[in-house]
Amino acid sequence: MTRYTLTILDEHYERLRSLLLRDELEYGALMMCGRSRHIDPWTGELEERALVREVIDVGLDAFSERTATSMTWETKPILSLAKRAMTKGFALCIAHSHPRGGLEFSPKDDVADADSMHIIFNRMDSDRPHFSLIMDKEGELVGRAFGSDLKPAPISMIRIVGDRFTVRYPGRELRQSRDEFDRNVRTFGPQAVADFSELRIGIIGNGGTGSAVASLLGRLGSPRLLLVDNDRVERTNLNRMHFSQLSDAILRHKKVEVVARGLAAIGLTDIVVIRDGFVDSPGVRDALLSCDLIFGCTDDDIGREFLNRIAHFYLIPVIDVGLLIEPNDSGGYDVFDGRVTVIQPGYPCQLCRNLISTTRMLEQDMVRRDPELFEQRRRAGYVVGGTAPNPAVVTFTTEVACMAVNEMLHRLTGFRGTESRASERVRNFRLLKDSDSLPAGASNDECPLCGLRKWDGRGDMEPFLNRT
């Protein structure tokens, strides 16, 4: 069985809405979409995910008839877009409005969609699915996917990614919350709690901050979590790693197994998927691409750069977490900050924010591939960085984890208000008041990711993420 989903950036959603709801008559538009095909590790299902890259206005001249309940348009725009899509392996999505309401496909829509899909599949040389959407007068969406047999299958989730994270799925208004989450419902309302329970969330790095994030998400009732870490518990982890015990350090248990065991003891998470490896290893890929949201809790620059690209290529928001403590020789601190940064299209990427160093990535790659060579070069003075661990204390790693999870909650619920648009929050732990700053950051105009934005929603390609 195949699960079909679609992700659209808020900027593309707003453009689509302005086109489709331009007046009281039906209107149509086309969308070019990247693709993601992967196995969902929580269900074992194949997922076909459409990633909207472009919204195309076909123009009023393309319509021979428009009424409040129907429309007829020519096939030329569809044929033209299919030709463009074929060269890249992209998907097409046909969208139209129901200005009088009715968020369901009518018999007329069934005929029109089948005719359009027949044209598309005759033009394209692939059996991969294409998609159609309806938007009602309130801007709500429902969709379906078509294979080459022209039989429709429902889209089980539509994600809208912007300053807020919004999800739409069949039966959304009918979902009921469990008794354990009564206080969450009283705080955010039943709909927000229901939406959260639909998310697949990844946590990359399961140490001080990652284990704290996992604990918080477990208490919130996240039903499907992915844990990724290649490391094992050591005695030095016990001062800050949630769920860990002395026996875990003695027996050198895997961090992902320890955190999964702790989540099972809480009992509010349905399925925990673990991957014992680096985030950029091929064995992690499908699980990562199945996520709706990712928490980056690694201090590894290679991992951060990988997540940086995932956020743009696959339109999966990444909430990156960092703690920097730099004691000085006078007994004080030059830096004592916690940071939460949201990585997604439309925001400065981590390279442009100088949160990732290409020099550190090269050194970390050397540590992975040839630790003896790295040590030789470090002693010879050819290595800028080193392998010494950074300072960390459980109260501060846990507070940064709280900042990260609260950022997610704001983007799902809007509890901070409509004016809160910060993509990064830095907390100076030494200050008694006004401790949080909101650096805007800036994209380099020539940055392929966040400046030129050439890879937004590109999805599957060879080489993966255009990494050579």
C-alpha positions as CSV (number, residue, x, y, z in Angstrom):
1,M,0.0,0.0,0.0
2,T,1.2,3.5,-0.8
3,R,0.8,6.7,1.3
4,Y,0.4,9.9,-0.7
5,T,1.3,13.3,0.9
6,L,2.1,16.8,-0.3
7,T,4.1,19.7,1.1
8,I,3.8,23.3,0.1
9,L,5.6,26.4,1.3
10,D,3.3,29.1,2.8
11,E,4.5,31.5,0.1
12,H,3.3,29.1,-2.6
13,Y,0.1,28.4,-0.7
14,E,-0.7,32.1,-0.6
15,R,0.0,32.5,-4.3
16,L,-2.3,29.6,-5.0
17,R,-5.0,31.0,-2.8
18,S,-4.8,34.4,-4.5
19,L,-5.2,32.7,-7.9
20,L,-7.9,30.2,-7.1
21,L,-10.1,32.6,-5.0
22,R,-9.7,35.6,-7.3
23,D,-13.5,35.9,-7.7
24,E,-16.8,33.9,-7.2
25,L,-16.1,31.6,-10.2
26,E,-14.1,28.4,-10.3
27,Y,-10.4,28.9,-11.4
28,G,-7.6,26.5,-12.0
29,A,-3.8,26.6,-11.6
30,L,-0.9,24.2,-12.1
31,M,2.0,23.3,-9.8
32,M,5.4,21.8,-10.5
33,C,6.5,19.4,-7.8
34,G,9.7,17.6,-6.7
35,R,9.3,14.1,-5.6
36,S,10.3,12.0,-2.5
37,R,9.8,8.2,-2.6
38,H,10.8,6.3,0.6
39,I,9.6,3.6,3.0
40,D,7.9,4.9,6.1
41,P,9.7,3.2,9.0
42,W,6.7,3.5,11.3
43,T,4.3,1.7,9.0
44,G,6.4,-0.1,6.4
45,E,4.4,1.7,3.7
46,L,5.8,3.3,0.6
47,E,5.3,7.1,0.7
48,E,5.1,9.2,-2.4
49,R,5.6,12.8,-1.3
50,A,5.0,15.8,-3.7
51,L,7.0,18.9,-2.9
52,V,5.6,22.0,-4.5
53,R,8.4,24.0,-6.3
54,E,6.3,26.4,-8.5
55,V,2.7,27.7,-8.8
56,I,1.8,28.5,-12.4
57,D,-1.1,30.8,-13.4
58,V,-2.5,29.5,-16.7
59,G,-4.2,32.9,-17.3
60,L,-7.8,33.7,-18.0
61,D,-7.4,33.1,-21.7
62,A,-6.9,29.4,-21.0
63,F,-10.5,29.0,-19.9
64,S,-13.4,28.6,-22.3
65,E,-15.9,28.5,-19.5
66,R,-16.0,29.4,-15.8
67,T,-19.0,29.2,-13.6
68,A,-19.6,29.0,-9.8
69,T,-19.6,25.2,-10.0
70,S,-17.5,24.2,-13.0
71,M,-14.8,25.3,-15.4
72,T,-13.4,24.2,-18.8
73,W,-9.9,25.0,-19.9
74,E,-7.6,24.1,-22.7
75,T,-4.9,21.4,-22.5
76,K,-2.0,23.5,-23.8
77,P,-0.8,24.6,-20.4
78,I,-0.8,21.1,-19.1
79,L,1.1,19.7,-22.1
80,S,3.6,22.5,-21.8
81,L,4.3,21.9,-18.1
82,A,4.4,18.1,-18.6
83,K,7.2,18.6,-21.1
84,R,9.2,20.7,-18.6
85,A,8.5,18.2,-15.8
86,M,9.6,15.2,-17.8
87,T,13.2,16.3,-18.1
88,K,13.6,16.5,-14.3
89,G,11.3,13.7,-13.3
90,F,9.0,16.1,-11.5
91,A,5.3,15.6,-10.7
92,L,2.4,17.8,-11.8
93,C,-0.4,18.9,-9.6
94,I,-3.7,20.3,-10.9
95,A,-5.6,22.6,-8.5
96,H,-8.9,24.3,-8.8
97,S,-11.3,26.1,-6.5
98,H,-14.8,25.4,-5.2
99,P,-15.9,29.0,-4.4
100,R,-19.3,27.9,-3.1
101,G,-17.7,25.5,-0.6
102,G,-17.8,21.7,-0.7
103,L,-14.4,20.3,0.1
104,E,-14.8,17.1,-1.9
105,F,-14.4,16.1,-5.5
106,S,-17.6,16.2,-7.6
107,P,-18.5,13.8,-10.4
108,K,-17.5,16.5,-12.8
109,D,-14.1,16.8,-11.1
110,D,-13.7,13.0,-11.5
111,V,-14.2,13.2,-15.2
112,A,-12.0,16.3,-15.7
113,D,-9.2,15.0,-13.5
114,A,-9.1,11.6,-15.3
115,D,-9.0,13.4,-18.7
116,S,-6.1,15.7,-17.5
117,M,-4.2,12.8,-16.0
118,H,-4.6,10.8,-19.2
119,I,-3.0,13.6,-21.1
120,I,-0.2,13.8,-18.5
121,F,0.6,10.1,-18.5
122,N,0.6,10.0,-22.3
123,R,3.1,12.8,-22.4
124,M,5.3,11.5,-19.5
125,D,7.5,8.4,-19.7
126,S,7.0,7.4,-16.0
127,D,4.4,5.7,-13.9
128,R,5.1,7.8,-10.9
129,P,1.9,9.5,-9.5
130,H,0.6,13.0,-10.3
131,F,-1.7,15.0,-8.0
132,S,-4.9,17.1,-7.9
133,L,-6.1,19.6,-5.3
134,I,-9.4,21.4,-4.4
135,M,-9.4,24.6,-2.4
136,D,-12.7,25.8,-0.9
137,K,-13.7,29.4,-0.2
138,E,-12.0,29.3,3.2
139,G,-8.7,28.2,1.7
140,E,-8.9,24.6,3.0
141,L,-7.4,21.9,0.8
142,V,-8.1,18.3,0.0
143,G,-6.2,16.3,-2.6
144,R,-5.7,13.0,-4.3
145,A,-3.1,11.2,-6.3
146,F,-3.4,9.3,-9.7
147,G,-1.3,6.5,-11.0
148,S,-1.1,5.5,-14.7
149,D,-4.2,3.4,-14.2
150,L,-6.0,6.8,-13.6
151,K,-7.5,5.5,-10.3
152,P,-7.5,8.2,-7.6
153,A,-6.2,7.6,-4.1
154,P,-6.5,10.2,-1.3
155,I,-3.7,12.4,-0.2
156,S,-3.4,11.5,3.5
157,M,-1.6,14.6,4.6
158,I,-1.0,18.2,3.3
159,R,1.7,20.2,5.0
160,I,2.0,24.0,4.8
161,V,5.4,25.2,5.9
162,G,6.1,28.8,6.8
163,D,6.2,30.9,9.9
164,R,3.6,28.5,11.1
165,F,3.5,24.7,10.5
166,T,0.0,23.6,9.3
167,V,-1.2,20.1,8.5
168,R,-4.4,18.9,6.9
169,Y,-5.6,15.3,6.8
170,P,-8.9,13.5,6.3
171,G,-11.1,13.5,9.4
172,R,-9.1,16.2,11.0
173,E,-12.1,17.8,12.9
174,L,-13.2,14.4,14.2
175,R,-10.0,13.4,16.0
176,Q,-10.3,12.8,19.8
177,S,-7.5,13.4,22.3
178,R,-6.5,10.9,25.0
179,D,-7.2,11.6,28.6
180,E,-3.5,11.9,29.4
181,F,-3.4,15.1,27.3
182,D,-6.3,16.9,29.0
183,R,-4.0,19.7,30.2
184,N,-2.5,20.2,26.7
185,V,-6.0,20.5,25.3
186,R,-6.9,23.1,27.9
187,T,-3.8,25.1,26.9
188,F,-3.8,24.8,23.1
189,G,-7.2,23.4,22.2
190,P,-8.2,20.0,20.9
191,Q,-7.4,20.7,17.2
192,A,-3.7,21.7,17.9
193,V,-3.3,18.6,20.1
194,A,-4.8,16.4,17.4
195,D,-2.6,17.9,14.7
196,F,0.5,17.3,16.8
197,S,-0.5,13.7,17.2
198,E,-0.3,13.3,13.4
199,L,3.4,14.3,13.1
200,R,6.4,12.1,12.5
201,I,9.3,13.7,14.3
202,G,13.0,13.0,14.1
203,I,15.6,13.7,16.7
204,I,19.2,13.8,15.4
205,G,21.7,13.4,18.3
206,N,20.5,11.8,21.5
207,G,22.9,13.3,24.0
208,G,22.3,16.1,26.5
209,T,19.9,18.2,24.3
210,G,18.5,15.4,22.2
211,S,17.6,13.2,25.1
212,A,15.9,16.1,26.7
213,V,13.9,16.9,23.5
214,A,12.9,13.2,23.4
215,S,11.7,13.3,27.0
216,L,9.6,16.5,26.4
217,L,8.1,15.1,23.1
218,G,7.4,11.9,24.9
219,R,5.5,13.7,27.7
220,L,3.6,15.7,25.0
221,G,2.5,12.4,23.5
222,S,4.3,12.4,20.2
223,P,3.2,9.1,18.8
224,R,6.0,8.5,16.2
225,L,9.6,9.4,17.0
226,L,12.8,8.7,15.1
227,L,16.1,8.6,17.1
228,V,19.4,8.9,15.3
229,D,22.8,8.6,16.9
230,N,25.9,6.5,16.3
231,D,27.3,7.0,19.8
232,R,27.3,4.9,23.0
233,V,26.8,6.1,26.6
234,E,29.9,7.0,28.5
235,R,30.3,8.1,32.2
236,T,30.8,11.7,31.0
237,N,27.2,11.6,29.5
238,L,25.6,10.8,32.8
239,N,25.6,14.4,34.1
240,R,23.2,15.5,31.4
241,M,21.7,12.7,29.3
242,H,18.1,12.0,30.2
243,F,17.1,8.4,30.8
244,S,20.7,7.3,31.2
245,Q,22.0,5.2,34.2
246,L,25.4,4.2,35.4
247,S,24.8,0.7,34.1
248,D,24.4,2.1,30.6
249,A,27.8,3.7,30.8
250,I,29.4,0.5,32.2
251,L,27.9,-1.7,29.5
252,R,28.4,1.0,26.8
253,H,24.8,0.8,25.7
254,K,23.8,2.7,22.5
255,K,22.3,6.1,23.2
256,V,19.3,5.5,20.9
257,E,18.5,2.3,22.8
258,V,18.7,4.1,26.1
259,V,16.4,6.9,25.0
260,A,14.0,4.5,23.4
261,R,13.8,2.5,26.6
262,G,13.0,5.7,28.5
263,L,10.3,6.7,26.1
264,A,8.8,3.2,26.4
265,A,8.7,3.6,30.2
266,I,6.7,6.9,29.9
267,G,4.3,5.0,27.7
268,L,2.8,7.8,25.7
269,T,4.7,7.2,22.4
270,D,3.3,4.6,20.1
271,I,6.3,3.7,18.0
272,V,10.0,4.7,18.4
273,V,12.2,4.0,15.4
274,I,16.0,4.0,16.1
275,R,18.9,4.3,13.7
276,D,22.4,3.6,15.1
277,G,24.5,5.6,12.7
278,F,25.5,9.0,11.4
279,V,22.6,11.1,10.0
280,D,24.1,11.2,6.5
281,S,24.6,7.4,6.3
282,P,22.4,5.7,3.6
283,G,20.7,3.5,6.2
284,V,19.1,6.6,7.9
285,R,17.8,8.2,4.7
286,D,14.3,6.7,4.3
287,A,13.5,7.3,8.0
288,L,14.7,10.9,7.8
289,L,12.7,11.7,4.7
290,S,9.6,10.2,6.3
291,C,9.7,13.0,9.0
292,D,7.4,16.0,9.0
293,L,9.8,17.9,11.4
294,I,13.3,17.3,12.6
295,F,15.2,18.4,15.7
296,G,18.9,18.8,15.1
297,C,20.7,18.1,18.4
298,T,24.1,17.3,17.1
299,D,27.3,19.3,17.5
300,D,28.7,17.7,14.4
301,D,29.1,20.2,11.5
302,I,28.8,17.5,8.8
303,G,25.5,16.4,10.3
304,R,24.3,20.1,10.5
305,E,25.2,20.7,6.9
306,F,23.3,17.5,5.9
307,L,20.2,18.7,7.7
308,N,20.6,22.1,6.2
309,R,20.2,20.5,2.8
310,I,17.4,18.2,3.8
311,A,15.4,21.2,5.0
312,H,15.6,22.8,1.5
313,F,15.6,19.9,-0.8
314,Y,12.7,18.2,1.0
315,L,10.8,21.1,2.6
316,I,11.2,19.4,6.0
317,P,11.7,22.1,8.8
318,V,14.7,21.6,11.0
319,I,14.9,23.1,14.5
320,D,18.6,23.2,15.2
321,V,19.7,23.4,18.9
322,G,23.1,24.6,20.2
323,L,24.8,25.4,23.5
324,L,28.0,27.4,23.6
325,I,29.9,27.9,26.9
326,E,33.4,29.5,26.6
327,P,35.1,30.1,30.0
328,N,37.9,32.7,30.0
329,D,41.2,32.9,31.9
330,S,39.8,35.4,34.4
331,G,37.2,33.1,35.9
332,G,34.3,34.4,33.8
333,Y,32.8,33.5,30.5
334,D,33.2,35.0,27.1
335,V,30.1,33.2,25.9
336,F,27.3,31.4,27.8
337,D,24.5,31.1,25.2
338,G,21.8,28.7,24.2
339,R,20.5,28.9,20.6
340,V,17.5,27.6,18.6
341,T,17.5,28.1,14.9
342,V,14.8,27.1,12.4
343,I,16.1,25.9,9.1
344,Q,13.7,26.0,6.1
345,P,13.3,27.7,2.7
346,G,12.9,31.5,3.1
347,Y,15.2,31.7,6.1
348,P,19.0,32.1,6.2
349,C,20.7,28.7,6.1
350,Q,23.3,27.6,8.7
351,L,26.2,28.3,6.4
352,C,25.1,31.9,5.9
353,R,24.6,32.2,9.6
354,N,28.2,31.0,10.1
355,L,26.9,28.1,12.3
356,I,28.7,25.6,10.1
357,S,32.4,25.8,9.2
358,T,33.7,24.1,6.1
359,T,37.1,23.7,7.9
360,R,35.4,21.9,10.8
361,M,33.6,19.7,8.4
362,L,36.8,18.6,6.7
363,E,38.4,17.9,10.1
364,Q,35.4,15.9,11.3
365,D,35.4,13.9,8.0
366,M,39.1,13.1,8.7
367,V,38.2,12.0,12.2
368,R,35.6,9.6,10.8
369,R,37.7,8.2,8.0
370,D,41.2,8.1,9.5
371,P,41.4,9.1,13.2
372,E,45.2,8.3,13.3
373,L,45.9,10.7,10.4
374,F,43.8,13.4,12.1
375,E,45.8,13.0,15.3
376,Q,49.1,13.2,13.4
377,R,48.0,16.4,11.7
378,R,46.7,17.9,14.9
379,R,50.0,17.4,16.6
380,A,51.8,18.9,13.7
381,G,49.7,22.0,13.9
382,Y,47.7,21.5,10.7
383,V,44.4,21.1,12.4
384,V,42.5,24.2,13.7
385,G,40.0,22.4,15.8
386,G,40.3,19.4,18.1
387,T,38.5,16.5,19.7
388,A,38.2,18.1,23.2
389,P,34.5,18.0,24.3
390,N,32.6,21.2,24.8
391,P,31.5,22.3,28.3
392,A,27.9,21.3,29.1
393,V,25.6,21.2,32.2
394,V,22.3,19.5,32.4
395,T,20.3,22.5,33.4
396,F,21.4,24.4,30.4
397,T,21.1,21.6,27.8
398,T,17.6,20.9,29.2
399,E,16.6,24.6,29.0
400,V,17.8,24.8,25.3
401,A,15.7,21.7,24.6
402,C,12.7,23.4,26.2
403,M,13.4,26.4,23.9
404,A,13.4,24.1,20.9
405,V,10.2,22.3,21.8
406,N,8.4,25.5,22.6
407,E,9.5,26.9,19.2
408,M,7.7,23.9,17.6
409,L,4.6,24.4,19.8
410,H,4.5,28.1,18.8
411,R,4.7,27.2,15.1
412,L,1.9,24.7,15.5
413,T,-0.4,26.8,17.8
414,G,0.8,30.4,17.4
415,F,0.7,31.0,21.2
416,R,3.3,33.8,20.9
417,G,1.0,35.8,18.7
418,T,0.9,36.8,15.1
419,E,3.9,39.1,15.2
420,S,6.4,36.5,16.4
421,R,8.4,35.6,13.2
422,A,11.8,34.9,14.6
423,S,13.8,32.2,12.8
424,E,16.5,32.2,15.5
425,R,16.4,32.7,19.3
426,V,19.6,33.1,21.4
427,R,19.4,33.1,25.2
428,N,22.3,34.6,27.2
429,F,22.2,32.6,30.4
430,R,24.2,35.3,32.3
431,L,21.5,38.0,31.9
432,L,18.7,38.5,34.5
433,K,16.4,40.3,32.0
434,D,16.1,40.7,28.3
435,S,18.1,37.5,28.0
436,D,16.7,36.5,24.6
437,S,17.8,38.0,21.4
438,L,16.3,37.3,17.9
439,P,19.1,37.6,15.3
440,A,17.6,38.0,11.9
441,G,20.6,36.7,10.0
442,A,21.2,37.3,6.3
443,S,21.4,35.1,3.3
444,N,24.4,35.4,0.9
445,D,22.8,36.3,-2.4
446,E,24.9,33.7,-4.1
447,C,24.2,30.9,-1.7
448,P,22.5,28.1,-3.8
449,L,20.4,27.0,-0.8
450,C,19.0,30.2,0.8
451,G,20.1,32.9,-1.5
452,L,19.4,31.6,-5.0
453,R,17.0,29.0,-3.6
454,K,17.6,26.8,-6.6
455,W,17.0,23.5,-4.6
456,D,13.7,24.3,-2.8
457,G,11.6,21.2,-3.1
458,R,14.0,19.5,-5.5
459,G,13.5,16.2,-3.7
460,D,15.0,13.0,-5.1
461,M,17.9,13.3,-7.5
462,E,21.3,11.8,-8.3
463,P,23.6,12.5,-6.6
464,F,21.5,12.7,-3.4
465,L,21.1,16.3,-2.2
466,N,23.5,17.2,-5.0
467,R,26.4,16.1,-2.8
468,T,29.4,15.0,-4.8
